[in-house]
Amino acid sequence: MKKLINNLIQGLFLISSTVTTLTVLLIVFFLLREGISLFNESPLEGENILAVHSKNKVKTVSAEQIKNIFDRKITHWSEIGGSNDSIILFTSQDFDTYFDADELGSKFEHLPRKIDSLINSTPGIIAVFSKKYIPPHFRGKLVEVPDVSLSSFMSGREWFPTAHPAVQLGVLPLVLGTLWVSLIAILIALPIGLATSIYMAEVASIRMRNLLKPVIELLAGIPSVVYGFFGLIIIVPMIQDIFNLPVGETALAGSIVLAIMALPTIITVSEDALRNTPRAMKEASLALGANRWQTIRRVVIPYSISGISAAAILGIGRAIGETMAVLMVTGNAAIIPHTILQPVRTIPATIAAELGEAPNGGIHYKALFALGCILFVLTLIINLWVEYISRSRKNR
Amino acid sequence: MNEHPDASITIVGGGSGVGITALLDGSTDIAMSSRALKTDEKMNFETKGMKISEVIIANDALAVIVNPKNKVGKLTHEQISDIYTGKIKNWKEVGGADTKIIAYSRETSSGTYEFFKEHVMDKKNYDATVLNMPATGAIVQSVSQTEGAIGYIGLAYETKEVKQLEVSYDQGKTFVAPSVESAQDGTYPIARPLYYYFDESKSSLVKPFVNYILSETGQKNVLDVGYVPLTK
């Protein structure tokens, strides 16, 4: 009977660990599958194609050129290697302006013919419409639009996932924004966190530590939207005043909020590492005549350096993945940051802000999953790094 | 709800396109939309043999706001568009002080983001330097504490911390201040109707609800939640 219960409990443990592992693997698989399916998709929405007049010499138009054409920054075909005609825009949103509803017939059966004659009579036209309206004897010319590729995704500098008719998916500003904010955050948080943990592990009295510890742990329990609100009301105007900036929503504001949020992680992990220093080593140092500060600097910190590094990296991990607080204070403009006093847009903020309205299975939705993959790879690297560092500590 | 205790209504979020697609799939009875049906959507309903009814239930208007310290009190359609596409970068270009313009917008997922892009910017894309805020409250907060800021919010989101601009859609001949009245009589240009779409074969099911919205109490609710009621 006792054996049976033992076996049963062991079985339950096995099942729960298997389920956990499988769940993690499934999430990773799902993320990668949705993200990778982005590539080799056309940047035109849905089933759309791009057509021009048959005499037009232009053979391919990139997504970026399409955006500039529809933003009226490119107005003549000569600017992208065509004739001198000025460009005339036509998309399926303009059906109403170009055609009368009566002309199209009650079931819109005349629409393909209408599109055909419009394109044939307008030399400068650029037409984007669904391929189901291509008429049988189409007199226009279909123009190739290069698909989204890994290199254009990673190196693109423009993030306009809802631009019409061609989306712009360049994640370079988002990746750099994320790394930039996290790096500054850790530069702020590490000295403060380290100082606090040294104080708590080596200097503070037991009563003081019993007071400090719960307060710091409380920091970890505050919801991130509260930090975000605090940042928007207090830190943003403060930065604006101190640096005399036109706008306070900057990378620095995000970094300060993230630094506060990363503090509990850094303090807890590095304090644990510091307290693991064997008592004998500290006493030996003191016995040799070293004072308390010398002991901390020459014995305690070198002994626990790998634990402190792990704390720093875990803090970076916390900062990279943080969403809501950053969304509220960094301004979220997708530009490549050059200073810490510029607005930035991070990957988690982008996913949080946009996923709710991205149509299921569309190119925007897939692009957000691809962003999730990038974030996953970043945190995976960080976790492996922590693993490596804590292993090298054990081997010593 | 008190008058019809047996009726139950479930609301699912999403943009206008999401609702219209759901109506096409038959997974919803009423699609709420902030824009009229596009021609290709009408065609989709046509090919499925569905007869769709359209009811305008309210109007929505956007106010363009600036910091109260800003001297500029009115802008034309073209100036607002140029500010958001990044052509105009300094307030002195539109008659204000020599300060950099900080443009705030809603996130891409917001209906007002698309509305503003279509009605004010002629479908041009926002400049990359425009700041995106997650909520209307955040825009008001930022505009109130940033001297060079400009933003847009729903008309009824009245607040003392920011200044609403008069806008002109006729190259500066007439400027109109945003208000419920000017949106109702059509003189305020940045306004749009809000629609309900439903399948006529289900009209007995949804009609009581639509009638309620159009009734006096329904329209009072429209005003209470920040939209512009229909004119009688």
Interface residues (C-beta under 8 A of the other chain):
Chain A: K67 F70 D71 R72 S92 Q93 F95 D96 A101 L104 S106 K107 F108 L111 S130 E158 W159 F160 P161 T162 A163 H164 P173 L232 I233 V236 P237 Q240 P246 V247 G248 E249 L327 M328 G331 N332 A333 A334 I335 P343 R345 A353 E354 G356 E357 A358 P359
Chain B: G13 G14 G15 G17 V18 T21 K38 T39 D40 K42 M43 E46 T47 T85 T99 K100 I102 E107 T108 S109 S110 E114 K123 K124 N125 Y126 A128 T129 V130 L131 N132 M133 P134 A138 Q141 S142 Q145 T146 E147 G148 A149
